[in-house]
């Protein structure tokens, strides 16, 4: 997932999380800390997509192993993002922020020095755990440092920095892969991380909630088992194109763990990691499903497209990174305008037509062929997808926050962010049959995936049309604690 995908989903968390200890003495240094910390998770996701073919050749990795290079990071991030924020509220946001950054940096060193694929995958999982700690707490620290109009301006600056990271990361990553080697993409995390730690320890005051509820650790463990088993089963299934002896048991374990997770969350009530009462809002249910479908389709594209350009069309890594530049730039440029428009006309129309435009962009991807020009095949597809995402991203965040009571806004936004990553996790698990192809068959596989992506994006638009009314979404009341 690109960093742009991350910050458009995460921005709502920054808008609603509030600290209790007052404004710090150096708010600009706090903003710099949050930007540097968030950049770790954002840049890493963007860079790796253009390095995936080189990593596969380096380790002679099978298809399923390549999928886990992506999903080894997304699994702990998806499952533990909410618990990471809750742990910061309970134990201290700066403490979790610094701990997450240090873990991410140590894991990056492990990835860069990995002598074998198993060590690389272990490092990727530790990176995901570090990101689940640092990302929600960087946003909580940001929210605690600013209020009113200054808070909105700070969030806008943070989002703009994310857009710059999204634009620069694939190009930088491609250059490093072509000139230095893929391990260098993990080393670029170190200056960002160490700078963020120094700033956090010097300028960021500790903050936590006055009334603290212990984090939902049982829910986090079971959610991780559920997502891990489902992802493993789907990855093994698509990589081998068969339901081997281990596939069905893994899927059964995943489904059983998912049901257990729902039972645990229902029993915990309003103190659950995922309060099931949120789903009493019809708009929130529709927006959650829409997020899963839309971001799942887009995440699959962002893994497959650079892989296809490099392996199927002969692009260099830096050329593939350059080819992706229009996507984050156009999304960042169009999102503010669409956010203002949605505030005037409501989110239903933008969230219906935006995904439909994304679907049309996917279908334009059918023009991508081995001998086709970038300007007439790849660029039109990316431009249309970017236009649709620009129409959807900001209205989606606002609609999620508007679909629940203010007491649940932070949880709802965090859940929406986790769902977007879960969509990417499942999508990556399902593209093994395409990654296993070569040359012309790979291009045809990309075409097949583009048709599926178009269907998912169109379904996301229909979810918004069916569940969002013409007026502001209904709100559910926050239960008394």
RAZI-V909383 format. One record per helix or strand of 2 or more residues. SS is the DSSP state (alpha for helix, beta for strand). FROM is the first residue (numbers start at 1). TO is the last residue. Records with the same first field share a line. If there is no record, write none. Layout:
BEGIN
SS: FROM-TO, FROM-TO
END
This chain:
BEGIN
alpha: 3-16, 27-59, 63-91, 93-112, 117-145, 148-179, 184-203, 217-240, 245-271, 276-280, 282-311, 317-323, 325-345, 347-367, 378-402, 406-429, 432-435, 439-467
END
